[in-house]
Amino acid sequence: MSPAVTVLRSVQGTRPRLTGPQLVVDLDAIAANTQTFARRTPGELMAVVKADGFGHGAADVARTALAHGASQLGVTAIAEGLALRAAGLSAPVLSWLNPVDADWAAAIGADLDVAVPSRDHLDALAHAAAQIGGRARVHLHLDAGMARDGASPSEWAALCRAARRAELLGQVQVVGMMGHLGCADDPAHPSNSTGRTRFAWGLMTARAAGLRPAQRHLAATSATLLDPLSHHTMSRVGAGLVGIDPTGTTELRGALTVTAPLVEVRSVLAGTPVGYGHSWTAPAATRLGLVPLGYADGLPRLASGEAWMRVRGVHAPVAGRISMDMTVVDLGSSGADVGDEVTVIGPRGSGGPTVADWAGWSGLLPHEIVTGLGGRLVRRTA
Ligand SMILES: *Cc1c(COP(=O)(O)O)cnc(C)c1O
């Protein structure tokens, strides 16, 4: 974790101020987004807080979502679930991506639900449960058509029968069944209906094997917004909670603000080349500011030619290439000076630039921008 925020005296010696790059998470925005998704599905809402809550802080996002309409939490690795338990969260947590030799005993001991995508996973999990005299809560995971994660249809019936045998031995309890859609942001894509059909077939097959998975979940953010037929008993929503709408249909609130102080300011003459490769040259005499954030902190280098930041209420274009640790901006005639706060990311309505702006500049997904932020940023909530 980053060190605590340092409090310094300002240059004037009067006003104490926070220093260094900051990532501020607006929990009210996460609460509002959670309510939006809870209204959009008649079933339960699982708040997906993998990848440290999409870079917004897993425990903070989880706590806020649970207080505003979510009833369960979802993560990929068991370790992420254990961290939520250590943070004091007692809601159901599902972990769906683990190696065969994962620490299943720790998962069972912490009362985590785990997804099972294969016979090997099931056998290892049942073995661990038998050894510690516990019973694992399982969601069987079917590949609904992405060929990414989950059991293939050809393995599904045998997996269901094996899971039923392990149930009868008291080693597991199949409480859920999950799948995931690969093209849900495009409602016209034919794979949505084939995925739904495959999921329905998987459920029939599970029931025929004697299983009664009470929680059945196929929809993530996009399908929750666009495809009511995919909703079943629960939706797993991650991106939407932090204000990312891959469907472009819904008003959500961005929750991130990233700021950093100007740490150096210099005046340069027209024709001065700036940064690695001298890819930018000052077209006129100007003042340049140095922002202590770079691609190691998650600012994509590919945005260099187009990005801007905001300081003293005006746009300051990025001048030259974003470096590993720092970025130069052209302050123009803004009058900005050392110590001024630069807005590197601001939610829509704040004057920005937004996560979506950074994604557009760099050809990345907004998901990649928010999960890439890190490095020296100190995260706090507001
Ligand atoms: C990441 C993930 C989700 C959440 O998806 P969003 O589109 O961010 O809501 C749901 N299910 C699975 C299996 C995932 O990997």
The ligand as a MOL file (V3000), in Angstrom:
LIG
                    3D

  0  0  0     0  0            999 V3000
M  V30 BEGIN CTAB
M  V30 COUNTS 15 15 0 0 0
M  V30 BEGIN ATOM
M  V30 1 C -15.7210 -9.1470 -14.8660 0
M  V30 2 C -16.8390 -10.1010 -14.8570 0
M  V30 3 C -18.1340 -9.6600 -14.5610 0
M  V30 4 C -18.4840 -8.1970 -14.4280 0
M  V30 5 O -18.5820 -7.6840 -15.7350 0
M  V30 6 P -18.9880 -6.1700 -15.9980 0
M  V30 7 O -19.2300 -6.0980 -17.4540 0
M  V30 8 O -17.8300 -5.3700 -15.5540 0
M  V30 9 O -20.1990 -5.9130 -15.1860 0
M  V30 10 C -19.1360 -10.6020 -14.4510 0
M  V30 11 N -18.8710 -11.9140 -14.6310 0
M  V30 12 C -17.6490 -12.3780 -14.9350 0
M  V30 13 C -17.4450 -13.8280 -15.1330 0
M  V30 14 C -16.5930 -11.4840 -15.0780 0
M  V30 15 O -15.3790 -11.9320 -15.3860 0
M  V30 END ATOM
M  V30 BEGIN BOND
M  V30 1 1 1 2
M  V30 2 1 2 3
M  V30 3 2 2 14
M  V30 4 1 3 4
M  V30 5 2 3 10
M  V30 6 1 4 5
M  V30 7 1 5 6
M  V30 8 2 6 7
M  V30 9 1 6 8
M  V30 10 1 6 9
M  V30 11 1 10 11
M  V30 12 2 11 12
M  V30 13 1 12 13
M  V30 14 1 12 14
M  V30 15 1 14 15
M  V30 END BOND
M  V30 END CTAB
M  END
